[in-house]
Amino acid sequence: MTQKNCPDCKGNLRKVKLFGRSWENPISGAAIDADIRFYAEDNAKRSSFLGMFKPKGKVKSFICESCGRIFLYGIPN
């Protein structure tokens, strides 16, 4: 990622991990570690063997330290 500042307020962007909470894991939540999550093309088909998508790239998440806006960036392979 080349951008170091928030495009809205010019604040500093800091890398973060996103996680969710649900009835299965109400206290700690399941981490969605953006460094190891991937994205695929919108029309991607699952493989017939393992049922997985072919990754097009990685997703990284950042938060602005000034305004709190969260950014997701796709980093192509």
N, CA, C and O atoms as a GROMACS GRO file, in nm:
protein
  308
    1MET      N    1   0.084  -0.118   0.000
    1MET     CA    2   0.000   0.000   0.000
    1MET      C    3   0.088   0.123   0.000
    1MET      O    4   0.180   0.134   0.081
    2THR      N    5   0.061   0.216  -0.090
    2THR     CA    6   0.143   0.336  -0.099
    2THR      C    7   0.084   0.453  -0.021
    2THR      O    8   0.157   0.543   0.021
    3GLN      N    9  -0.049   0.454  -0.001
    3GLN     CA   10  -0.112   0.565   0.070
    3GLN      C   11  -0.087   0.553   0.219
    3GLN      O   12  -0.112   0.447   0.278
    4LYS      N   13  -0.038   0.660   0.281
    4LYS     CA   14  -0.008   0.660   0.424
    4LYS      C   15  -0.107   0.743   0.504
    4LYS      O   16  -0.108   0.736   0.628
    5ASN      N   17  -0.190   0.822   0.435
    5ASN     CA   18  -0.280   0.912   0.505
    5ASN      C   19  -0.424   0.894   0.458
    5ASN      O   20  -0.449   0.852   0.345
    6CYS      N   21  -0.517   0.926   0.546
    6CYS     CA   22  -0.660   0.919   0.516
    6CYS      C   23  -0.693   1.018   0.404
    6CYS      O   24  -0.653   1.134   0.412
    7PRO      N   25  -0.766   0.974   0.301
    7PRO     CA   26  -0.802   1.067   0.194
    7PRO      C   27  -0.904   1.172   0.238
    7PRO      O   28  -0.920   1.274   0.172
    8ASP      N   29  -0.975   1.148   0.351
    8ASP     CA   30  -1.076   1.243   0.399
    8ASP      C   31  -1.016   1.353   0.485
    8ASP      O   32  -1.037   1.471   0.459
    9CYS      N   33  -0.941   1.313   0.589
    9CYS     CA   34  -0.892   1.413   0.686
    9CYS      C   35  -0.740   1.423   0.691
    9CYS      O   36  -0.685   1.505   0.765
   10LYS      N   37  -0.672   1.342   0.612
   10LYS     CA   38  -0.524   1.340   0.605
   10LYS      C   39  -0.459   1.284   0.731
   10LYS      O   40  -0.338   1.299   0.749
   11GLY      N   41  -0.538   1.219   0.819
   11GLY     CA   42  -0.484   1.156   0.939
   11GLY      C   43  -0.399   1.034   0.904
   11GLY      O   44  -0.403   0.985   0.791
   12ASN      N   45  -0.324   0.986   1.001
   12ASN     CA   46  -0.236   0.870   0.982
   12ASN      C   47  -0.318   0.741   0.977
   12ASN      O   48  -0.407   0.722   1.059
   13LEU      N   49  -0.287   0.653   0.881
   13LEU     CA   50  -0.352   0.523   0.872
   13LEU      C   51  -0.268   0.420   0.946
   13LEU      O   52  -0.147   0.412   0.928
   14ARG      N   53  -0.336   0.340   1.031
   14ARG     CA   54  -0.269   0.236   1.110
   14ARG      C   55  -0.334   0.102   1.076
   14ARG      O   56  -0.456   0.092   1.064
   15LYS      N   57  -0.250   0.000   1.060
   15LYS     CA   58  -0.298  -0.133   1.027
   15LYS      C   59  -0.378  -0.190   1.145
   15LYS      O   60  -0.339  -0.174   1.260
   16VAL      N   61  -0.492  -0.257   1.115
   16VAL     CA   62  -0.577  -0.318   1.217
   16VAL      C   63  -0.622  -0.456   1.169
   16VAL      O   64  -0.613  -0.490   1.051
   17LYS      N   65  -0.672  -0.536   1.265
   17LYS     CA   66  -0.737  -0.662   1.236
   17LYS      C   67  -0.886  -0.645   1.259
   17LYS      O   68  -0.926  -0.581   1.356
   18LEU      N   69  -0.966  -0.701   1.172
   18LEU     CA   70  -1.110  -0.697   1.187
   18LEU      C   71  -1.157  -0.829   1.247
   18LEU      O   72  -1.101  -0.934   1.216
   19PHE      N   73  -1.259  -0.824   1.333
   19PHE     CA   74  -1.313  -0.947   1.388
   19PHE      C   75  -1.461  -0.929   1.414
   19PHE      O   76  -1.511  -0.818   1.430
   20GLY      N   77  -1.530  -1.041   1.419
   20GLY     CA   78  -1.673  -1.037   1.440
   20GLY      C   79  -1.710  -1.113   1.567
   20GLY      O   80  -1.634  -1.198   1.614
   21ARG      N   81  -1.826  -1.081   1.622
   21ARG     CA   82  -1.878  -1.152   1.738
   21ARG      C   83  -2.016  -1.204   1.703
   21ARG      O   84  -2.093  -1.139   1.633
   22SER      N   85  -2.045  -1.322   1.752
   22SER     CA   86  -2.177  -1.379   1.728
   22SER      C   87  -2.211  -1.471   1.843
   22SER      O   88  -2.136  -1.481   1.940
   23TRP      N   89  -2.324  -1.538   1.834
   23TRP     CA   90  -2.366  -1.627   1.941
   23TRP      C   91  -2.268  -1.743   1.956
   23TRP      O   92  -2.258  -1.799   2.064
   24GLU      N   93  -2.194  -1.781   1.848
   24GLU     CA   94  -2.098  -1.891   1.858
   24GLU      C   95  -1.976  -1.852   1.942
   24GLU      O   96  -1.916  -1.937   2.008
   25ASN      N   97  -1.940  -1.725   1.939
   25ASN     CA   98  -1.819  -1.679   2.007
   25ASN      C   99  -1.843  -1.537   2.058
   25ASN      O  100  -1.785  -1.442   2.005
   26PRO      N  101  -1.928  -1.519   2.161
   26PRO     CA  102  -1.973  -1.386   2.201
   26PRO      C  103  -1.868  -1.301   2.273
   26PRO      O  104  -1.882  -1.178   2.276
   27ILE      N  105  -1.766  -1.362   2.330
   27ILE     CA  106  -1.671  -1.284   2.408
   27ILE      C  107  -1.553  -1.234   2.326
   27ILE      O  108  -1.533  -1.114   2.312
   28SER      N  109  -1.476  -1.327   2.271
   28SER     CA  110  -1.354  -1.284   2.204
   28SER      C  111  -1.375  -1.254   2.057
   28SER      O  112  -1.304  -1.171   2.000
   29GLY      N  113  -1.471  -1.320   1.993
   29GLY     CA  114  -1.491  -1.299   1.850
   29GLY      C  115  -1.391  -1.379   1.769
   29GLY      O  116  -1.286  -1.419   1.818
   30ALA      N  117  -1.424  -1.399   1.647
   30ALA     CA  118  -1.336  -1.472   1.556
   30ALA      C  119  -1.261  -1.370   1.472
   30ALA      O  120  -1.322  -1.292   1.399
   31ALA      N  121  -1.131  -1.371   1.482
   31ALA     CA  122  -1.050  -1.273   1.409
   31ALA      C  123  -1.059  -1.296   1.260
   31ALA      O  124  -1.054  -1.410   1.212
   32ILE      N  125  -1.074  -1.189   1.188
   32ILE     CA  126  -1.067  -1.192   1.043
   32ILE      C  127  -0.935  -1.124   1.009
   32ILE      O  128  -0.932  -1.006   0.974
   33ASP      N  129  -0.828  -1.198   1.019
   33ASP     CA  130  -0.695  -1.142   0.998
   33ASP      C  131  -0.681  -1.104   0.852
   33ASP      O  132  -0.667  -1.190   0.765
   34ALA      N  133  -0.684  -0.974   0.825
   34ALA     CA  134  -0.685  -0.926   0.687
   34ALA      C  135  -0.558  -0.962   0.612
   34ALA      O  136  -0.558  -0.962   0.489
   35ASP      N  137  -0.448  -0.992   0.682
   35ASP     CA  138  -0.327  -1.029   0.612
   35ASP      C  139  -0.338  -1.166   0.547
   35ASP      O  140  -0.268  -1.194   0.449
   36ILE      N  141  -0.426  -1.252   0.598
   36ILE     CA  142  -0.434  -1.384   0.540
   36ILE      C  143  -0.566  -1.407   0.469
   36ILE      O  144  -0.593  -1.519   0.424
   37ARG      N  145  -0.649  -1.306   0.457
   37ARG     CA  146  -0.774  -1.316   0.384
   37ARG      C  147  -0.749  -1.273   0.240
   37ARG      O  148  -0.664  -1.188   0.213
   38PHE      N  149  -0.822  -1.332   0.151
   38PHE     CA  150  -0.802  -1.307   0.009
   38PHE      C  151  -0.931  -1.261  -0.056
   38PHE      O  152  -1.038  -1.268   0.004
   39TYR      N  153  -0.919  -1.215  -0.178
   39TYR     CA  154  -1.037  -1.184  -0.257
   39TYR      C  155  -1.027  -1.254  -0.391
   39TYR      O  156  -0.918  -1.290  -0.436
   40ALA      N  157  -1.142  -1.274  -0.454
   40ALA     CA  158  -1.150  -1.338  -0.584
   40ALA      C  159  -1.236  -1.250  -0.676
   40ALA      O  160  -1.303  -1.158  -0.629
   41GLU      N  161  -1.233  -1.279  -0.804
   41GLU     CA  162  -1.317  -1.208  -0.899
   41GLU      C  163  -1.464  -1.232  -0.863
   41GLU      O  164  -1.497  -1.336  -0.807
   42ASP      N  165  -1.549  -1.138  -0.895
   42ASP     CA  166  -1.692  -1.149  -0.864
   42ASP      C  167  -1.755  -1.272  -0.928
   42ASP      O  168  -1.844  -1.334  -0.869
   43ASN      N  169  -1.710  -1.308  -1.047
   43ASN     CA  170  -1.767  -1.422  -1.118
   43ASN      C  171  -1.686  -1.551  -1.097
   43ASN      O  172  -1.703  -1.646  -1.173
   44ALA      N  173  -1.599  -1.554  -0.998
   44ALA     CA  174  -1.515  -1.672  -0.973
   44ALA      C  175  -1.600  -1.793  -0.938
   44ALA      O  176  -1.702  -1.782  -0.869
   45LYS      N  177  -1.558  -1.907  -0.986
   45LYS     CA  178  -1.627  -2.034  -0.958
   45LYS      C  179  -1.542  -2.114  -0.861
   45LYS      O  180  -1.419  -2.109  -0.866
   46ARG      N  181  -1.607  -2.188  -0.773
   46ARG     CA  182  -1.536  -2.276  -0.680
   46ARG      C  183  -1.473  -2.392  -0.756
   46ARG      O  184  -1.529  -2.440  -0.855
   47SER      N  185  -1.356  -2.437  -0.712
   47SER     CA  186  -1.293  -2.553  -0.775
   47SER      C  187  -1.378  -2.676  -0.748
   47SER      O  188  -1.446  -2.686  -0.646
   48SER      N  189  -1.374  -2.769  -0.839
   48SER     CA  190  -1.457  -2.889  -0.823
   48SER      C  191  -1.398  -2.985  -0.721
   48SER      O  192  -1.472  -3.067  -0.665
   49PHE      N  193  -1.267  -2.977  -0.695
   49PHE     CA  194  -1.203  -3.070  -0.603
   49PHE      C  195  -1.223  -3.031  -0.456
   49PHE      O  196  -1.280  -3.109  -0.379
   50LEU      N  197  -1.178  -2.912  -0.417
   50LEU     CA  198  -1.188  -2.869  -0.277
   50LEU      C  199  -1.297  -2.765  -0.254
   50LEU      O  200  -1.326  -2.730  -0.139
   51GLY      N  201  -1.357  -2.715  -0.360
   51GLY     CA  202  -1.461  -2.615  -0.344
   51GLY      C  203  -1.410  -2.478  -0.303
   51GLY      O  204  -1.483  -2.402  -0.240
   52MET      N  205  -1.286  -2.447  -0.336
   52MET     CA  206  -1.225  -2.320  -0.297
   52MET      C  207  -1.217  -2.226  -0.418
   52MET      O  208  -1.216  -2.271  -0.533
   53PHE      N  209  -1.211  -2.096  -0.389
   53PHE     CA  210  -1.192  -1.997  -0.493
   53PHE      C  211  -1.044  -1.974  -0.519
   53PHE      O  212  -0.963  -1.987  -0.427
   54LYS      N  213  -1.008  -1.941  -0.642
   54LYS     CA  214  -0.870  -1.904  -0.673
   54LYS      C  215  -0.851  -1.758  -0.631
   54LYS      O  216  -0.921  -1.670  -0.681
   55PRO      N  217  -0.756  -1.732  -0.539
   55PRO     CA  218  -0.738  -1.593  -0.492
   55PRO      C  219  -0.680  -1.504  -0.601
   55PRO      O  220  -0.590  -1.543  -0.675
   56LYS      N  221  -0.733  -1.384  -0.608
   56LYS     CA  222  -0.683  -1.281  -0.700
   56LYS      C  223  -0.584  -1.191  -0.628
   56LYS      O  224  -0.498  -1.129  -0.691
   57GLY      N  225  -0.597  -1.182  -0.493
   57GLY     CA  226  -0.508  -1.098  -0.415
   57GLY      C  227  -0.544  -1.104  -0.268
   57GLY      O  228  -0.635  -1.176  -0.228
   58LYS      N  229  -0.470  -1.027  -0.187
   58LYS     CA  230  -0.492  -1.020  -0.042
   58LYS      C  231  -0.568  -0.893  -0.006
   58LYS      O  232  -0.569  -0.796  -0.081
   59VAL      N  233  -0.632  -0.896   0.111
   59VAL     CA  234  -0.703  -0.779   0.163
   59VAL      C  235  -0.631  -0.733   0.289
   59VAL      O  236  -0.602  -0.813   0.378
   60LYS      N  237  -0.603  -0.603   0.297
   60LYS     CA  238  -0.541  -0.544   0.416
   60LYS      C  239  -0.634  -0.436   0.470
   60LYS      O  240  -0.698  -0.364   0.392
   61SER      N  241  -0.641  -0.423   0.603
   61SER     CA  242  -0.730  -0.326   0.664
   61SER      C  243  -0.652  -0.224   0.747
   61SER      O  244  -0.554  -0.257   0.812
   62PHE      N  245  -0.700  -0.100   0.741
   62PHE     CA  246  -0.637   0.012   0.811
   62PHE      C  247  -0.745   0.100   0.870
   62PHE      O  248  -0.858   0.104   0.821
   63ILE      N  249  -0.710   0.173   0.979
   63ILE     CA  250  -0.802   0.269   1.040
   63ILE      C  251  -0.731   0.404   1.048
   63ILE      O  252  -0.611   0.411   1.074
   64CYS      N  253  -0.807   0.509   1.027
   64CYS     CA  254  -0.752   0.645   1.041
   64CYS      C  255  -0.749   0.679   1.190
   64CYS      O  256  -0.851   0.670   1.258
   65GLU      N  257  -0.634   0.720   1.239
   65GLU     CA  258  -0.620   0.755   1.380
   65GLU      C  259  -0.693   0.884   1.416
   65GLU      O  260  -0.717   0.910   1.533
   66SER      N  261  -0.728   0.966   1.316
   66SER     CA  262  -0.797   1.093   1.343
   66SER      C  263  -0.948   1.080   1.337
   66SER      O  264  -1.018   1.116   1.432
   67CYS      N  265  -1.001   1.030   1.226
   67CYS     CA  266  -1.146   1.028   1.208
   67CYS      C  267  -1.209   0.890   1.230
   67CYS      O  268  -1.331   0.879   1.239
   68GLY      N  269  -1.127   0.785   1.240
   68GLY     CA  270  -1.178   0.652   1.269
   68GLY      C  271  -1.232   0.575   1.150
   68GLY      O  272  -1.283   0.464   1.166
   69ARG      N  273  -1.222   0.632   1.030
   69ARG     CA  274  -1.270   0.561   0.912
   69ARG      C  275  -1.184   0.438   0.887
   69ARG      O  276  -1.062   0.444   0.900
   70ILE      N  277  -1.247   0.325   0.849
   70ILE     CA  278  -1.175   0.201   0.820
   70ILE      C  279  -1.166   0.183   0.669
   70ILE      O  280  -1.264   0.203   0.597
   71PHE      N  281  -1.049   0.145   0.624
   71PHE     CA  282  -1.023   0.124   0.482
   71PHE      C  283  -0.981  -0.020   0.458
   71PHE      O  284  -0.903  -0.077   0.534
   72LEU      N  285  -1.034  -0.079   0.352
   72LEU     CA  286  -0.992  -0.212   0.307
   72LEU      C  287  -0.926  -0.194   0.171
   72LEU      O  288  -0.981  -0.131   0.081
   73TYR      N  289  -0.807  -0.250   0.158
   73TYR     CA  290  -0.732  -0.239   0.034
   73TYR      C  291  -0.706  -0.378  -0.023
   73TYR      O  292  -0.664  -0.469   0.048
   74GLY      N  293  -0.732  -0.392  -0.153
   74GLY     CA  294  -0.699  -0.516  -0.223
   74GLY      C  295  -0.561  -0.506  -0.280
   74GLY      O  296  -0.530  -0.413  -0.355
   75ILE      N  297  -0.476  -0.603  -0.245
   75ILE     CA  298  -0.338  -0.606  -0.294
   75ILE      C  299  -0.330  -0.724  -0.392
   75ILE      O  300  -0.329  -0.839  -0.349
   76PRO      N  301  -0.322  -0.697  -0.524
   76PRO     CA  302  -0.321  -0.806  -0.621
   76PRO      C  303  -0.198  -0.896  -0.604
   76PRO      O  304  -0.092  -0.852  -0.559
   77ASN      N  305  -0.216  -1.022  -0.642
   77ASN     CA  306  -0.103  -1.117  -0.639
   77ASN      C  307   0.003  -1.077  -0.739
   77ASN      O  308   0.105  -1.144  -0.752
   0.00000   0.00000   0.00000
